[in-house]
Amino acid sequence: MSGADLMEKRIREYIEVKSGFGDPVVQERMLKKEFKFFDKDGSGEIDIEEFCNVLESLNCRGSDDDVDELFDRYDADCGGTITFVEFCSHLFKKSGDHHPAEGDVNVTKSIVMRVREEILRRGGGNGLRSAAVMLRRMDKDGSNSLDGEELKVGLENMGICGLLDEDVERLMKAFDKDGSGKISVEEFFRGLQGDMKRRRKVIVRMAYNILDSDGSGSVTVSDIRSLYDCSQHPLVASGEMTTDEALAMVLSTYEQGVSDGVVTFQEFLEYYRDVSAGVDDDDYFELMVRNAWHVS
């Protein structure tokens, strides 16, 4: 269990005790009082500093990194604020979750890392997205989910042949959220992408805001085509692709993912989650995004 998970657990426990172990409605009402107290302007949103004050009032303390991670969970649109609805729904939605033993978690993480590293080694910066396409082809019934055998065969088709049956079983157990014996392709690749640091999300948001010049909350594939500086793509920088190839790859990512030519921030961010998974250095990732979209 991560530090942010522990903080979230302590918040729930504190609210349960303070509410006299009341039902969820009572607990939510109590939490709302704390939230509103620190929402000084009555906007229904709080920033990271106000969030820290809420945590302090709930007797929940953690490292700066853990607080940032927790805030990031609730700030889905990377706008720098969270609403009470975001805070509350996430907090109480998680209340019944089961956390496996730490040793099991570490072993599973190790397997996930091995799979991710091999995919990135073979496919470069676009490896995860290519792998997702390949695994979807294994989904014979169109359910966007895979059983253990389909997952194993799909990974083997990508050249990942060193996994034992028990490794595949661990992956299935970790990503099978409803006990159906199948895993969602999307959830599996979200796990392979790993966490994206808030700093990286913020710079991606800044790039999107440049595209979204009218503040409508959406941009078009045409906007991306006209503003993207493909010479800054990591595969172009490494000499693995030409600028034309990089532009075609980026555009195809968005053209395949949208039917109306409109790209939302979440779709834009999803592309950069894949890129982020293959870039270890935060400074390099930020520089790459800044240069690609000319973020000042």
N, C-alpha and C positions, 0 to 999 in steps of 0.2 A: 504494500500500500504506500503510495507516494505521500510526501508531506502535505500536498494540497488535499488529498483524500482524507488524511487524518484531521486536518483543519475542518473540513466539511462534516466529518463524523462528530467532532467536538461541538460544532454549531448545533447539530441536530439534538445531541444529548443535552446541551444547555437549554435549548428551547423546550424540550420534553419536560425537564425538571421544573423550569420556571413557569410552565403552563399547568403544572400539577398533573402531568401526563394526560393532558386533554386531547380531544380528537384533533384531526388535522385542521379543521376550521379554526379552533381555538388557537392552535400553534401558529397558524398563518396570520391571525389577527395580531398576536403578540409580536411576531416578526415585523409586521407592517408598521407598528408603532415605532420600533427601533429605526426602521428604514426612513420613515417620514421625519423623525427627529433630526436626522443628519442631512435630509434633502432641504437645504436652507431656502432655496428659491421656489420650492413647491412644484418643480418641473416634472416630478415623477421619476427622475433619473439621478444617479450619483456618479461622481468620477472616482478615480483610484484613491485619492486622498480621503474623500468622504467614506469610501468603502472600508478603508483602514480604521476609521473612527467607528463604523458599525461593528467591525470585528472586535475592536477593543471593548465596546459596550457589551458584547456577547461573551466576553472573557475568553476570546480565542486569539491566540498570538502565534505567529510563525515567522519564518525567515522572509526576507524581501522577495526571494525567488518563488517561494510557496504562495505568498499573497498575490504576486503577479500572475502565477499560473491559475489560481482560483478565480481571480477577476477575469482572466482571459476566457475561462470556460463560459462565463455568463455573458460576456460582451461578444455576442455572436457576429455582429456586423463590424467589429473593430472600430466603432465610433468613439471609443474613449469613455463611454458611460454605460451603465447598466440600469435597466428599469426594475421596478419591484417584481413585475411579472416574470422577467427573465430569472431574477434571483430566486424567487420563491418556487417557481415551477421546477427548476433544475434541482433545487435543494430537496424538495419533498418527493420528486420523481425518483430520486436516488435512494430514498430511505429504506426501501426493502431489498436493496442489492445485496447479493452474497459475494464476499471477497474470499477468493481461494487462498490457501496457505502461501506464505511469502516464497518458500522454496519452489513451489509449483509455478508461481508467477515468474520467478527469475529464469527457470528452465525454459518456459514458453517464450519469454522475451529473447532469450539466446537463440532459439530456433527462428523466431521472426527476423532477428537481425541477420542471421545467416542467409535466409531466403532473400531479404532485401539487398544485402551486399552482393549476392550472386547476380540478382536481376540487374542491379546498377552496373556491375562489372561487365556484364554481357551486352546490355542495352544502352549504357551511358545515361545522360540526363533525361532521355525520353523512355528509359527502360520500364519504369513502373506503368506508364500509360500504355505502352505496347503490350506489357504482360497482362494488363486488365482486359484489353481487347481479346487476347488469346484465350484467357480463362472464360470469358463470356461465350466464346465459341464452343466451350465444353458443356455449356448449359443447354442441354438438348430439349428441355420442355418449356423454355422461355420464362422460367420463374425467377431468373436473375439470382439463382442460388445453386450451390454445388454440394454433393455429398462427398464423403471421404475419398472414394475411388476416383471421382471426377477431379477432385483437387489434386490428388497424387499424380494422375496421368497428365493433367494440365501443367504442373510444375516440371514433370519429366520432359514434356514437349519443349519446355523452355531451357532444357539442359540442366535442370536442378535434380540430380539423380541420387544424391547422397542421403536423402531423408529416410529414416526407418519408419516402419508402420506406426510405432509408438509416437514418433515425432508428428506424423500426420494426425494421429488421434489427439495429441495435445493441441494442435492448431484448431482442429474441429471443436474441441471442448471450449477453447478460449473464445471462439467467434460464433458459436452456435447459441444465440441469445435466447431462443424460445424452446430449446430442447427438441427440435424437429429432426435432428440428424443431418441438417443442412446448414450451410453458412452463406450469408449474403456476400456476393462478389464485392459490393461497395464497402461493406464493413471490413472485409478482409484487407482491401487495399488501403483503407483508412489506417488500419493497424500497421501496414507496411510503410506508409508514409511517415508514421511517427508524429510526435508533437511538433508543431511549428511555433517557434518562439514569438512572443508578442512583438518584439522589435521587428521581426521579419514581416509579420502581418501588417504592422503600421506602415512600413514602406510600400507594401503592395497596395494598401488603401490609398496612399498618397498618389501612386501611379494611376489607380482607377479614377481618382478625383480629377486628374488631368484630362482623362478621356471623357469623363462625365462633366463637360464644361457648362452644361445648363442646369446641373444639379437635379436631374430627373430621377437619378437612381439606377439608370440603365444606359448602356452604350451599345453600339452596333458593331458587327464584324467589320464593316467598312471603316469605322473609326479606328479600330485596331490596325487594319491594313495601312491606313494613311499615316499613323503616328508611331508605329513600332519601328525602332531602329534595330534591325535584325543583325547588324554587324556586332552587336553586343551580346548575342546569344552565346552561352558557354561552349557549345559545340562548334560554333564558328571561330571563337577565340582559340580553341584547341586545334583547329585545322581539320576537324572531323566532318565538317559540313561547309557548303558554300552559303552565302547570304540568301540566295534564292531558295535553296533547300530548307534553310531554317525558317524563312518566312512561310513557305508552303506548309511546313510541319505545324507551326503555331496556328496558322489560319485553319488548318484542317481540324485541329483540336476543338476549336470553337464552333466551326461549321457543322461538325458531327454532333456536338453536344446540344445545339439549339435548333429549333425548328422555325423560329420566327425572325432570325437574324439579330436578336437582341441578346446581349451577354450581361447577366446580373453580376453583382460583386461576388457572390458566393461561387459562381461559375469561374470567374476570373481568378479568385483565390484558390480554387481547386487545382487549376493548372499550376500555380506557383507552389502548391503543396508538393506536387510531384518534383518540380525543379529543386525545391528546398531539401528534399530527402537526399539528393545527390551532392549537396554543397555543405561541407562541414563548417566553413569559416563564415561567421556572421557578417564581418566587414566586407568580404568578397560578395556575398549574396546581396547586401545593400547596394554596393557599388554597381553590381550587374543590373539591378532593377532601376536604379537611378539613371544609369547611362542609357538603358533601353528605352526609357520613357522620358528622358530629359527632366528628371525631377530635381529641382534646385534645392 
